[in-house]
Structures are given as structure tokens and as C-alpha cells.
Amino acid sequence: MLFSIYTLIAYVIWITMFVVWMLGRISNKKTLRRPLWSKYVFTTLLLYLGYFFLFSPYFSRIWPYHITPQNKFLGIIGILLCLLGASFAIWAGFTLGKNWSGIVATQKEGHKLIKSGPYNIVRHPIYLGFFISMLGFALAVGTIVAYMAVLLGLTALLLRIWIEEKLMNESFFDYREYSCKIKRLIPFVW
């Protein structure tokens, strides 16, 4: 079956997250600094390629092989992970407030290092939320294409983290101290 109820719910969660994401970008501060376009374009294209595979019914129809079965248990777990990840990413975006750019780290006018809320758990909570949500979607869908998309998306997120870490170290004198206390992406681990 191409679309299960769990797949449809996962789509709705991702569309909702996208709409909230776009609305969050409307009232941002003026951007003062952005990473080199070549790095931004590469990681963004890789991330969108992952989303393309993840959300494209066309690829699932051509290559419908499943890694995990589509059943009620995994469907519900997948939806819960999707919701958890989307909620965590949105919480992190709102915690950033007007510093939120929606793209690879940028430096905004009057930008301050945010260390509260989800940023007290990991340094890149938006990316953690995206990863959890992508993994939940893959569990709900179960296809090999969905899991390949998770790997592509994770690769893009790790590249974006590397770029952001460089920018944050250059932009905030207290970032090194913060990075010694708070892990990058996985709480208490990395």
C-alpha cells in the first residue's frame, strides 16, 4: 500500500512544520553575516534531495521495498516521533525569536547567543528535531527510499552543523565555554 493513514498523518505533520517554519521567518532581524554561498547551496541541496526522496510517492511506487513493515505499532511510533521532532524543532525556532533565520546559521543585527530552552539540552535542537521527525516519517512509511532520505538528510544536517559551529565560534566569545557544557546534537553524547 502506497499511503497508509500513518503516512498521511506524517505528511500533515511535515506540512504543518513547514508552514510554521515559513511564518517564523517573516519577522526576523536584519541579516549581517551569512556563510559562503557554495557551502550553503551544497548542504541545502543535499537536504532538499533527502526531503524529495522522503516525500515523493513516485519513488516509493517505483521502488516499494520495505525495510520495516507497515503496521499499527510502527505507524504509531513513527507518528509520535514525527510529532516529537517537529515540536522540538518548532520550540527551538521560537526560542531563537527574531534571531531565527530558517537557513544555515546567520548573524543577525544584535544577535545574542541563546542558551535557554532546548538550547540548554543540545546546541542544534532544530536539527535534532528534524532528524527525529525524519526518522519517524521513515518508520511510518517503512520504505527503503524513506530510510535513504534519512541518511541523506542526516548527512546534510551534519554538514550544516559543521558550518554553523565555525560561524558561532567566530561570532560569540562565550561559544567555546557553551560548547564544553552542551553537546552538539545528541544529549549527553555528542
N, C-alpha and C positions, 0 to 999 in steps of 0.2 A: 504494500500500500504506500503510495507516494506521500499523502498527507494524512497523518493521524491527528486526533484532537490535540495531542501534546505538541506536535509540530506547529499547528495553527496558533496555539497559545504562546509558544516560544516566539513566533513571528510577531504577535501582538506586543509582547514584552519588548522585543528589539525595536519595533517601530515607535513605541512609546518612549523608550530611552533615546532614540534619535531625535524625536520631536523636542523632548526636554533639553537635550544637548544643544540643539539649534536655538531654542528660546533663551538658554543660558548665555549664549554668545552675544546677544543683542546689546546688552548694556555694559559692555566691558570698557576698561580704561584704555587709553591710547597705548599702542604697542611701541616700545622704544628699541627693542632688540629682538632679533629672531636668528635661529641657526642658519647656516648656509643652505640655500635652496636645494642644492644637489642632495644633501643628506635628508632634508625634509621630504623631497619628492620620492626618493628611493623607499624610505620607510613607510610613507603614506601609501604608495602604490602597492607595496607588499601587503600592508594591512587591508587595503581595499580588495586585493586579489583574494585574500583569505575570506573576507566578507562575501565576495562574489561566489566562491565555492560553497560557503556555508548557506547562503540564501538562495542559490539557484536551483530551482526544481528541475531545470533542464539537465544539469549534470547528474542529479540523483536518478533521473529517468534513464539516462544512457548507461550509467554505472551504478546500479542499485544495490551493490553488495553491502551487506551489513556487518559491522564489527560487533555491535551489541544488538540484541533483539529488541524489537519494538513491543514492549509490553507495559502493562499498567504501572508496575513498580518502577522501572527505569524511566518511564514517561513522567511520573510524578516527581521522582528525584531530579530529573533534568529540568523540569519546570521550576522546582524550588531553587535549584542552583541558578537558573536564569534570573529569577526574581531577586535572589540574594545578591548576585553580582551586579545587576542593574541598579538595585537600591544603593549598594555600596558606592558604585561609580557616581551616581547622581548626588549622594550625600557629600562625597568628596568635591564634586564640582560646586555645589552650593557653599561648602566650607571655604573654598577659594574666593567666593564672591566675585567682585569685579576684576580680580586677577585671573579669572578663568579665561583661557583663550580657546580651548577646544581643539588646539593643534599642538604640535611639538612645543616644548617649553619656550615661552617668550618672556621677555622682561617688559612689564607694564610700567606706566608712569606711577611713581610712588609705591612700587611693588615691595611687599614685605614677605619674608619667609613665614609661611603658615605651618604651625607645628601642632595645632589642636585638632580635635575631632578625629577623623580617620587618618590624618597625618601624624597622629600620635601612635598609630598602630603600624603603618608602613609608610615609606617615603613616596610611593607611587600608587596610592589607593585607587585612582581611576583605572589604571592599567590592571590592577588586581581584580577589580570589579568586572572589567571587560573580559579578562581571562576566565573567571569563574562563570560568567554568563555564556561565553562561547562554549565552554566545556559542558554546561547544562544543555545548551542547544544541541550539541553533538550527541549527548546521551538521549535526548528526546527523539532525535531523528535516527540516530544509530548507524548511518551510512559511512562507508569508508571515506567518501568525499567530505563529509562533515568533519571527520577527525583530521583529514589532511588540511582542511581550512583552519582548524585549531592550531596545528603545527605552524602553518604559515603566519597566522595571527600572532602566535607567541613569539615567533622569530622577529616579526615587525615590532612588537612591544618591547622586546629586549634591546633591539637597536635604538628605539626611541628613548628607552631608559638610559642607555649609554650616552646619547647626545644630551639629554637633559641633565644628567649628572655633571657633565663638563660645564654646561652653562650655569648651573646652580652653584658649583664650586667657584666659578669666576664672579658671580653676581652677589653672593652673600657670604660675608666673612664668617658667620656662625654656622655655615652649612656643614663644614667638616665635623664640628662638635655634634651637630644634629645627626649626621650620618653615622657617627660612632654609637649613638644611643638607639637609633631606629633603623630597622632592617629595610632593605630596598623594596621587596615585593612579597616575600613570604614571612609573616610574623615570626620572630624569634629564630629564623633560619637564615634567610638571605635577603 
